[in-house]
C-alpha cells in the first residue's frame, strides 16, 4: 500500500494510527460482537463511547463546566440557521465580520431569517478577495447585539484571527471548523464554538457545538425541534440517532492528540509545518503566497504562480507524484495546501522539495 499526501481542505487526512485502530475494530468493537457502525445508539456499549468522547474533548480543550457539548449533524452550514434561530432572541440583532465565503453565508442566513436590517456588518475584507483580516473599529460594534459572529480560520482564503475581538458582554460565536484542536484556546472567551469534523476531528457527517448553558433554551417561536439547541442538550445529543461512527472516530482522534502531548504539542507541530512552507514561498521566484503577515493561517496555505496554465500543470504533476487535492478554491485560483494536525512534517518537507524541483524545471 502506498498512501498519498492528502492536502485536501476537507474531508482531510486522518492520523494513520487512528485509521489502523478503526480498521482493527471495524468488525468487532471490544467484546461486543459487533461493529460500532451496527451498534444501537441506545446501547450501554455506545453510551460508553459517546461519554468517553465528550469527556476527552472537555479535557483536551479545557471546556468549562457551564458549557454543553453537542454532537450534531448537518455540517457547519446548518449552524448558520440554528444560531440566529436560537440566539437572536433578545434585541434581535447581531454583528458579523465578513472574512470569506463561510462568514458571509452565516451573515446571509441570519439576514434571511431575521432581516438584513438587524444584521450589522462590522467589517469586511471582500475588497481584496478576503486576503487579510480587517481591523475592527469598536465604535461599529453593537453593544446590545445578541451575538458577534466570526469565522476564526478561513479555509478557502488562508487567513485567521491572530487575536479575538473583544466583544464585552456580547457572546462571541465562532466557526472553528478548520482550526479546532490545532492549538490551545480559552473556551470561556466564547459564547459558542461550532465546527464541522471533517478537517481536524474525524470524517464528514459530525458537527460539534460547544455552547454556554445560558444561551440555550430561548429559541424563536416556530423553530423546528431539531434546530433547537435545547432539544439536543436535554437529550445528551441522543434525541435522534447521532452520527455514531463519526463520534467514535473523534474519540480515537482525541486519544491520539492526548498521546501526542495535547493541544500545546499540536500547536508546535502545526507552527513548524507552516514555517517550512511559508519560508519557501517567501523566497520562491515562482510561487507566491496570497496572504501576508500575522493573518496567515496555520492550517490552509493558498499560493499561486500568476499563470493559470502553469498552476494547472503544477496541480497535475503534483498528483502524479503523490500530492493530491492541492488545487486552490475557484474563488482564489492557484493552489492550496491544507496542513491539518494529521499531516506529518515529512509531507510538507516532501511537498516543498517537489515545488523546488518544479520551479527549477519551469523557471
N, C-alpha and C positions, 0 to 999 in steps of 0.2 A: 504494500500500500504506500502510495506517495501522496501525502496531503499538501495542498496548495497553501499559500499565504493569502488569506481572505481579508481584503481591506474594505469590505462592504460596510456601508453605513448602517445596515440592519435589514434583515436578520444578519447578525455578525458572528465572528468566530467565537467559539467557546473553548474553555480550557480543556486540553486533551485528557487530563486527569479526570475531569468531570464526565466527559463523553465515555471514557473507558469504564468508569464506575457505573454509569447508567446502562451501558451495554451488559455489564456483568449481572446487573439486577433486572434486566429487561423482562426475562421470563418469570422470575420469582423475586419478590421483594422480601428480604429476610426469610422467615419460615412461613410466610402467609400462603404459599402455594399459588400465587397469582402475581401478575404484573401490576404496577401502580396504575397503568392505563386501564386496567379492568376493575380496579378496586372501587367499591362503593364509597362515595364521599361521606356517607353517614356511618361508615365502619369505624371501629376503635383504631384499627391499623392506620387508616387515613387521617383520623383526628390527630394521631401522634405526629404524623408527617407535617401537617399544616401548623400545629402548635410549635413544633421544633423550628420550622421555617420562620415563623413570626418571632420567636424568642431569639434566634440567631440574628435576624435583621435588626431587632431592637438593640442587641448587644453590639453588633458591628457599627451601627450608625449612632449609638448612644441616644436612642429615642426616648424622650421624657415620658413619664407615666401618664401624663394628661393628653397624650396623642393616641389616636386609634390607627391601627394598621389594617388596611382593607385590601383584599386580593380580588380584583375585578376583571371584567372583560371589556371589549370594545375599543381597546387601544387608547392612547392619549387623546385621540381625536374625539372620543365620546366625552372626555372630560371637558372639552371646550363648551359643551352644552350643560353638563352636570354642574359645573362651577357656578355659572350665573343663576341657574335654577335653584341652587342651594344657598348661595352666598349673597346674591343681590337682593337682600330681603329687609334691609333697614331703611337706608336712604335710596336704595335702588340705583346706585351709581358705582362706577368702578374706574380705576386708572389702568392704562396699558402703556408699555414701552414696546414699540414695533421694531424688532431686530431681525426679522426674517419671516419666512413663509408660515411657520408654525405659530409664532407670536401673532401674526396677522390673522390667522384662522381663529385663534382664541378670541381676538377682538371682534372679528366679523360674526362669530356665532353669538357672542354676548349682545352685539348690536341687533342681530336678528330677533333674539328672544326678548330683549329688554329695552330696545330703542337706541339708535345711534347717538341721540342727544344725551343719553345717560352714560355713554362710554367715552371717557376722556383720554385722548392720545397725548401722553406727557412728552414723548419724544419718539423720533423715528430715524433710522439710518438708511431708508429707502433711496435717498438721493445718491448714494454711492454703492448701490447694489448690496446693501447690508454688509459692507466690508469692515465695519467698525461698530463699537458700542457707543451710542451718543451720550454726550454729557447731559446730566439731568438737572434741570432748573427746579429746585424745590418749590418755588412760587407757583409752579404749574401743577403741583400735587393737589389733589382734593383731600383735605384733612378729614372729611366726613364720608369718604368713599367706603364702600363695604369691603373692598379688597383692592390690591395693587398687583397686577399680573406681569410676570416676566418669563421669557424662555431663557434659562440660565446659560445654556450652551446651545449654539445654533449649528445643527448638524450639517446643513446644506452649505452655509457660508463660512464656517470655521471660526466663529467668534464666541467669546464667552464673557460674562460679567466677572472681572477680576475682584470686584468689590460689590457687595449687595447694596441696593438703595436703602437709605434709612427712611422707612415709611411711618415711623412713630407708632401710633396706636392702630393704624390701618393694617390689617393682616396681609402679609406678603404671600402671594400664591405663585409658585414657580414650577415650570415644566423642566424636570431634570432628566428627561428621557435619555439623553445622550451623554450625561456626565455622572449620573448617580453611581455610587460606590467607587468612584475614581479617586476620591480624596476625602479627608475628613470634612464634615460641615457641622455647624451648630444648628441643629433642627429647631431649637427654641426661637430662632430668628424668623421662622416661617410660620404662617398660619396653616399652610397646606403645601405639600410637595406631591407631585404626581409624576409617574414615569412608565412608559412602555418598557417591557422587559427585554426586548429583542436586540439590545445593544450591549449592555453590561451585566444583565441579570439572568438571562435564560432565553428560551425560544419565544417566538411571536405567539401572542394569544393571551398573555398575562399582563395586566396593568396593576401597578402598586400605587396606592394612595396613602399618604401619611397626613392625617388631619387632626388639628387641635379639637378637643372634645366640645368646646363652647361654640364651634362653628357648625355643629351637627344638630339637626332637629328643627330647623326653621325653613324648610324648602317652600318654595312658592306654591300657592294653591294650584292644583292641577298637574303638579309634577308627577310623571309616571313613577310607579312604585319602584321599578328597577333603577331609576335615576335619582332616587333619594338616598343620600349617604346614610341616613338613619336606618333604612332597611338593612343595609349590609353591616353596619356597626352593631345593631341589635341581634343579628343572627350569626356573628362571627364569620362573615364572608361566606355563609352557607345557606343564604335564602334560596338560591337555586344551585345547580351544580357548578362549582367553580372550575377554573382551568387547572384540573388536578395535577396533570403531568408537568405543566409549567411551574407550578408551585414546588413540586418535588425537585425539579432541576435547579430552581432558585436556592433551595435548601443545600444542594450539593455545591453550588457556586459559592454560597456563604461559607460553607465548611472549607472550601479551597482558599478563600480570602483570609479566613482566620489562620489557616496553616501557613499562608504566605507572609503573615505578620500584620494583618488588618489594613485599615484604610491609610495609615501613615506609610506603610510599605508600598501600597498601591500608588500613592501619590509620587513617591520617589521613583518607582518603576515607570510611571507614565511621563514624569518630567524628563527622565533620561531618554526615553524613546523620542519624545517631541524635540528635545535638544539636538539629537542626532539628525533628524530630518530637517528641522528649521535651519540648522547650521549649514547643511549642504545647500539648501535652497537659497540662503542669503549670499552664498559665494558662487553659485552656479551662473554661468553665462547663458545657459539655455532655458532653464526652468526658473520661474518666478512665483513666489508665494503671493496670494491675493490679500492676505491680512498682515498688518504690521503691528509691532509694539505689544503693549500689555493686553490687548484684546484677543490675542491668539489663543485658539482652543488647544487643549492638550489631547483632545480626542479626535478631532476632524481637521485635516490639513489639506485645503484646496491649493492647487498650483496650476500654472499654465505655461505654455511655451510662447504664446502670442500668435501661433499659426495653427489654425483648426486642423489642417491636414496632418501636420506633424503631431499634434495631440492625438489624433486618431491612430496614427502609426505607432505611437508610444503605447497606447492602450492595448492595441492588438499584439504587439511584441511582448508586452508585459505579461499578457495572458499566456502566451506560448511558453514563457519562462516561469510560470507558476505563481504570478502575482495577479490575482483576479479581483473583479469588482472595483477597479480603480478609476473608472470613468467618472468625471465630475457630473454634478446635477445639471440638468439642461439650462437652468437659470444662471449658472455661473460658467459652465463650459469647462474645458480642460480636464484636469484630473483631481481626484480627492482620495487621500489615504486616511481611512478611519483606523485609528490605532488604540482601540479599547483595551481594557485590562488584560484580556486573554491573548492579545497579540504579543508574542515574545520579542525581546530586544533583537534577537537574531533575525527576525522577519524584517525589521526596519533597517538593520545593517545590510541585509542582502538586497533590499529594495534600493537603498542608496548606491550600493555597488553597481546594480543594474543601471540605475539612472546615470551614473558616471560613464559607464560604457556606452550607453545610448547617446549621451552628449558628445563623447569623443567621435562617434561614428556619424553624427549628424550636425556637427559644428559648421 
